[in-house]
């Protein structure tokens, strides 16, 4: 038997061993950071199943409950539903083609809120940067419907100066026509830097490719 006395597990500090239960598993008297004492099975402490006297769960429930009617909570809930629920009308576009929600978000609304924050406006919703990627902190952002439609239509992502976005977004930002950028990169083999920074030469009947 490993002595757990004085060891810390989450919010619990082990005070002493108490006894064995009917299955002959040791039980330990623990004191929670909130001040409450509770007797807990040793294996529940060691495997991380029990981390507090119960106050941690109550706090999490309170946080979730306080957000349960917010846009952020519904975005989180619907995100998981369309990736996991076969009966969801959108499942075939998400879970049905292998899109998943990362474990950190799937198990906790609080983690999702910590990573994403609240949407900037009511017009923003959760969107994946790479439309074929999963829901996770690295691949998600709050965007408007217009931005989401553009992302779905144009999956050609390019990175310049540490910023990654679809080619149509670069076209909008630089003022260079989308098809001009496509031609520069795909036909002429230009680097993204050259394609974005080279001015377009104007001609009477429109823009020349270069």
Wavefront OBJ file of the C-alpha trace (Angstrom):
o trace
v 0.000 0.000 0.000
v 1.248 3.485 -0.883
v 0.894 6.033 1.910
v -1.067 9.000 0.574
v -0.860 11.066 3.760
v -0.126 14.777 3.093
v -0.292 14.261 -0.668
v -2.304 16.713 -2.782
v -4.870 15.613 -5.370
v -6.555 18.530 -7.083
v -8.119 20.520 -4.251
v -7.825 17.653 -1.783
v -5.075 17.164 0.785
v -4.941 13.706 2.370
v -5.041 13.819 6.180
v -4.944 10.132 7.099
v -5.997 6.619 6.142
v -9.368 5.659 7.577
v -10.255 2.043 6.760
v -11.110 -0.349 3.946
v -14.478 -0.629 2.262
v -16.226 -3.934 1.606
v -14.115 -4.442 -1.505
v -11.000 -4.044 0.669
v -10.024 -0.751 -0.975
v -8.446 1.827 1.324
v -10.346 4.991 2.143
v -8.706 8.267 3.105
v -9.834 11.313 5.041
v -9.153 14.388 2.927
v -9.527 18.108 3.437
v -10.663 20.217 0.512
v -9.327 23.702 -0.174
v -12.821 24.990 0.602
v -12.418 23.656 4.162
v -14.742 20.672 3.969
v -13.501 17.192 4.956
v -14.536 14.060 3.095
v -13.618 10.355 3.045
v -12.570 9.198 -0.437
v -11.362 5.927 -1.952
v -7.647 5.883 -2.688
v -7.967 4.766 -6.294
v -10.367 7.639 -7.004
v -7.693 10.038 -5.796
v -4.873 8.422 -7.747
v -6.708 8.149 -11.054
v -7.914 11.744 -10.872
v -11.595 10.830 -10.705
v -12.132 12.828 -7.496
v -10.446 16.237 -7.247
v -12.561 18.001 -4.630
v -15.258 17.469 -2.033
v -17.784 18.225 -4.753
v -17.388 21.999 -4.809
v -15.482 21.907 -8.108
v -18.397 20.227 -9.851
v -20.877 22.669 -8.317
v -18.802 25.616 -9.518
v -18.637 24.127 -13.006
v -22.381 23.539 -13.026
v -22.994 27.099 -11.865
v -20.759 28.450 -14.622
v -22.469 26.330 -17.243
v -25.913 27.174 -15.901
v -25.178 30.912 -15.943
v -24.273 30.639 -19.636
v -26.900 28.092 -20.649
v -29.036 30.687 -22.430
v -26.178 32.538 -24.105
v -25.133 32.410 -27.752
v -21.717 31.070 -26.707
v -23.217 28.086 -24.895
v -25.556 27.264 -27.784
v -22.639 27.480 -30.231
v -20.714 24.977 -28.093
v -23.712 22.666 -27.655
v -24.633 22.675 -31.359
v -20.999 22.170 -32.382
v -20.840 18.938 -30.367
v -24.286 17.807 -31.461
v -23.617 18.040 -35.200
v -20.374 16.091 -34.771
v -21.719 13.322 -32.518
v -25.486 12.966 -32.903
v -26.532 10.771 -35.823
v -30.025 12.280 -35.652
v -28.843 15.859 -36.122
v -29.848 17.246 -39.520
v -26.311 18.554 -40.112
v -24.491 15.399 -38.974
v -23.699 14.250 -42.534
v -21.748 17.480 -43.131
v -19.740 17.179 -39.916
v -19.526 13.955 -37.905
v -20.560 12.002 -40.967
v -17.428 13.074 -42.817
v -15.060 12.683 -39.895
v -15.148 16.155 -38.317
v -14.659 15.902 -34.543
v -14.498 18.172 -31.487
v -11.257 18.067 -29.496
v -11.452 16.327 -26.118
v -10.709 19.556 -24.214
v -13.830 21.207 -25.622
v -16.016 18.124 -25.826
v -15.711 17.529 -22.078
v -16.020 21.118 -20.860
v -17.914 24.235 -21.868
v -15.628 26.183 -19.520
v -12.566 25.137 -21.559
v -14.294 26.207 -24.762
v -15.161 29.583 -23.225
v -11.610 30.032 -21.928
v -10.085 29.326 -25.354
v -12.555 31.185 -27.582
v -14.027 33.886 -25.368
v -17.400 35.423 -26.174
v -18.261 36.158 -29.834
v -17.600 39.825 -30.739
v -21.203 40.376 -31.902
v -24.456 38.459 -32.268
v -23.618 38.110 -35.969
v -20.543 35.988 -35.224
v -20.564 32.197 -34.904
v -17.935 29.478 -34.538
v -16.050 28.668 -37.741
v -13.194 26.350 -38.688
v -10.276 28.030 -40.474
v -9.557 24.832 -42.395
v -12.974 23.614 -43.501
v -11.717 20.016 -43.521
v -10.160 20.254 -40.056
v -11.605 19.552 -36.623
v -13.024 21.830 -33.957
v -10.113 22.869 -31.728
v -8.470 26.053 -30.485
v -5.926 26.125 -33.317
v -8.517 25.767 -36.085
v -11.436 27.896 -34.883
v -12.423 31.534 -34.823
v -15.545 33.664 -34.436
v -16.651 34.883 -37.875
v -19.676 36.397 -39.588
v -21.875 34.508 -42.033
v -20.236 36.334 -44.947
v -16.773 35.252 -43.819
v -17.935 31.656 -43.291
v -19.453 31.435 -46.759
v -16.212 32.714 -48.228
v -14.218 30.140 -46.274
v -16.443 27.294 -47.509
v -16.203 28.465 -51.115
v -12.461 29.109 -51.091
v -10.402 26.478 -49.274
v -7.129 27.785 -50.768
v -5.300 28.949 -47.623
v -2.131 31.023 -47.815
v 0.136 32.303 -45.041
v 1.950 35.630 -45.254
v 3.650 37.533 -42.417
v 2.315 35.005 -39.907
v -1.309 35.445 -40.995
v -3.265 32.595 -42.605
v -6.488 33.132 -44.540
v -8.201 32.065 -47.743
v -7.103 33.589 -51.024
v -10.335 35.536 -51.477
v -9.678 37.221 -48.122
v -6.190 38.181 -49.292
v -7.741 39.552 -52.487
v -10.145 41.677 -50.471
v -7.371 42.899 -48.173
v -4.860 43.788 -50.911
v -7.285 45.029 -53.551
v -5.821 42.595 -56.098
v -8.435 40.587 -57.996
v -8.942 37.019 -56.766
v -8.346 35.507 -60.208
v -5.188 37.578 -60.605
v -3.821 36.091 -57.391
v -4.821 32.592 -58.539
v -3.004 33.088 -61.836
v 0.103 34.465 -60.165
v 0.368 31.528 -57.771
v -0.956 28.605 -59.828
v 0.053 29.557 -63.392
v 3.129 31.715 -62.913
v 4.418 29.904 -59.819
v 4.934 33.073 -57.789
v 5.500 32.954 -54.047
v 2.644 34.233 -51.897
v 4.762 37.241 -50.901
v 5.403 38.239 -54.510
v 1.788 37.618 -55.484
v 0.469 39.858 -52.705
v 2.997 42.685 -52.928
v 3.501 43.152 -56.678
v 1.269 45.966 -57.988
v -1.078 45.165 -60.861
v -0.205 46.952 -64.096
v -3.247 48.737 -65.445
v -4.249 48.544 -69.102
v -7.044 50.155 -71.002
v -9.172 47.034 -71.082
v -8.568 45.928 -67.518
v -5.901 44.395 -65.367
v -3.178 42.306 -66.873
v -2.440 39.120 -64.952
v 0.881 40.428 -63.701
l 1 2 3 4 5 6 7 8 9 10 11 12 13 14 15 16 17 18 19 20 21 22 23 24 25 26 27 28 29 30 31 32 33 34 35 36 37 38 39 40 41 42 43 44 45 46 47 48 49 50 51 52 53 54 55 56 57 58 59 60 61 62 63 64 65 66 67 68 69 70 71 72 73 74 75 76 77 78 79 80 81 82 83 84 85 86 87 88 89 90 91 92 93 94 95 96 97 98 99 100 101 102 103 104 105 106 107 108 109 110 111 112 113 114 115 116 117 118 119 120 121 122 123 124 125 126 127 128 129 130 131 132 133 134 135 136 137 138 139 140 141 142 143 144 145 146 147 148 149 150 151 152 153 154 155 156 157 158 159 160 161 162 163 164 165 166 167 168 169 170 171 172 173 174 175 176 177 178 179 180 181 182 183 184 185 186 187 188 189 190 191 192 193 194 195 196 197 198 199 200 201 202 203 204 205 206 207 208 209 210
